[in-house]
Amino acid sequence: MKFIKSTKPTADIADEQLLQQYHQTDDLVVLGALYEKYMHLVYGVCLKYLSDEELSKDAVMQIFEELIVKAHKFEIKNFKSWLYTLSRNYCLMQLRSGKKMQSVALDDFMEIGEDLHLDNKENDLTALERCKEKLPDAQKISIQLFYIDEKCYKEIADDTGYSMNEVKSYIQNGKRNLKICLEKTRER
C-alpha cells in the first residue's frame, strides 16, 4: 500500500489537537495530517466493503473530500471511531448507488427468514423455496439470480432484458413478498 505510506511525524500529536487546529485555521495540511494517521484503516474498510483495490484507493480520496466538509458539521469526540463510521457509510452508499457491482451470498438470502426465528436452517430453506415458487416470474427469476447465483444488478439486467430499475424493484418486492409468505407459514 505504497500510496498511503506516511512520511510526516504526526503520530505524536493527539487527534483532538489536530482537529481543533483544523477548526481554527481551516488548514487542509492539518486535516491531511490527521487523516493520514488513519488512512490505512480507511483503506481496509473500503477494501472490505468494495472488494476492489482500485475502487478502494479512489474511495480513500473521496472520503477525505467528504471529511473536509463534515469535520466542521459534526462534533467529533473520538475521531478514529467517527472516521470508521464515515468510511463505512461512504462504502455502503457506493454499493447502494450501483457504482460497485453488488453480490450477496446465500447467507443474505437466509437473512429474510432470520427475523421470523424459524426452527432450523433446513425448515427455513424448505419454506423459502416454497414461498419463492409462489412469486411472480420476474421476481422469482431476479431473486434467484441475485441471492442464489450471486449476480449483480447489471448482470441480471443483461441476462433477463429487464432494466436496472426493474431488477431492483423485482428484488425488493420479491424479498418483501418472501417475508410475508414466511410470516404466514410461521403462523400456521
Stockholm file with secondary structure:
# STOCKHOLM 1.0

chainA/1-188         MKFIKSTKPTADIADEQLLQQYHQTDDLVVLGALYEKYMHLVYGVCLKYLSDEELSKDAVMQIFEELIVKAHKFEIKNFKSWLYTLSRNYCLMQLRSGKKMQSVALDDFMEIGEDLHLDNKENDLTALERCKEKLPDAQKISIQLFYIDEKCYKEIADDTGYSMNEVKSYIQNGKRNLKICLEKTRER
#=GR chainA/1-188 SS CGGGCCCSCCTTSCHHHHHHHHHHHCCHHHHHHHHHHHHHHHHHHHHHHHCCHHHHHHHHHHHHHHHHHHHHHSCCSCHHHHHHHHHHHHHHHHHHTTSSCCCCCHHHHHHHHHTTTCSCHHHHHHHHHHHHHHSCHHHHHHHIIIIISCCCHHHHHHHHCCCHHHHHHHHHHHHHHHHHHHHHHHHC
#=GC SS_cons         CGGGCCCSCCTTSCHHHHHHHHHHHCCHHHHHHHHHHHHHHHHHHHHHHHCCHHHHHHHHHHHHHHHHHHHHHSCCSCHHHHHHHHHHHHHHHHHHTTSSCCCCCHHHHHHHHHTTTCSCHHHHHHHHHHHHHHSCHHHHHHHIIIIISCCCHHHHHHHHCCCHHHHHHHHHHHHHHHHHHHHHHHHC
//
